[in-house]
Every structure is written in structure tokens, then in C-alpha cells.
Amino acid sequence: MGKPTRTARQLQQMLIQRIEALPGLRGQQTDVHRGGVIGVPSEEGGSNWTVRVVTDRGTHRADIAQIIRTLQGQFDLDED
């Protein structure tokens, strides 16, 4: 049985809620805010969505990446 699905907008909202709960990030703009959730080809049980990178990769944050990976493991993108 597959994972439950959510729309790109729902996934983005869920990500933003979790990111803004991190200390010091409330109101800060991240790639999740700017680039949003996009569909990608799924590979062998992998996620069918990711977050578009729109900023310098030098600003990568492991805590935000972990939030994204966690939700990717829980939900697929509703591609309808």
C-alpha cells in the first residue's frame, strides 16, 4: 500500500509549519517558502516530490533537510 498523498500546496504548508517551529526561523524565508514543492520522477520507493532549490547551496541547513526527508517518507505528492 502506498503512502497517503497531499497536494503541493498542502506539503508546502506542512513544511513551513515545521520549519517555523525551529528556533530563530519564524518569519525567515527559505527555499520551501520561495521555491515550493515540485514533483520529481520516483525511484524504487523514493519520494515523488522535492523542494526547489532557489538559494545558494552554501545556506543549506541540515535541520530543514531532515524535515523535508521526514515528510517525503510520510507523504507522496498528489499528481492529479
N, C-alpha and C positions, 0 to 999 in steps of 0.2 A: 504494500500500500504506500502511495506517495505522500509527500508532506502536504500539509494544508497550503493553500495558495492565498496570496494577497496582491492587491494592485500595487503598482509602483508608488503611487501616492501614499497608500497605507504603509508600505515598507519604509518609505522616507520619513513619515511621521513617527513611526515606531523608533527608528534610528535616532531621530532628533530628540525625542523624549529621553532616551537613554544617554545620549551624548550630553545633553544639557544638565543631566543629573550628576555628571562628573564635576569635581571641584574646579572652579575657575572657568568653566566652559559655557555657562549660561549666557546667552546672547552673542557668543562668538560664532563667526561664520566659518564653516568647514566645507570640505568637498561634498559632504552629504547635503548641506544647505544649498550650495552653488551648483553642483553637477547633477545631483539627484541619482535615483536608481535607474539602471538600464538593464535590459535583457542581454544575455550572452548565451552562446551555444553551451549546452550542458554536456559534461563529460563524465561517464561512469559514476553516477551517483553524486556528482558535484552539483553545485548550485547553478541555477539558470539565470542568475542576476548578479550584478555588482554595482559599485558606486563609481561614477565617472570621476576621474582624477582631473582637476582643473587648476590645481596649485602646484607649486614646486614640490617635488618628492622629498626634498630636504625637510619639509614640515610634517612629514609622516609621524603619526602618533600611534604607538602600539596599543594603547587603551581603546582608541577609536577603531582600529583594525580588528581588535578582539570582539568588540560589539557587533561589527559587521559580520564577522565569521560566525558568531553565535546565532544571529538571525538567519544567515544563509543556511545554517544547519537545521533550522526550525521551519522555515517557510520557503516555498517556491514562488516565483513571480507568476501571477495570473496573466497569461499571454493572450487572453481574449480581448 
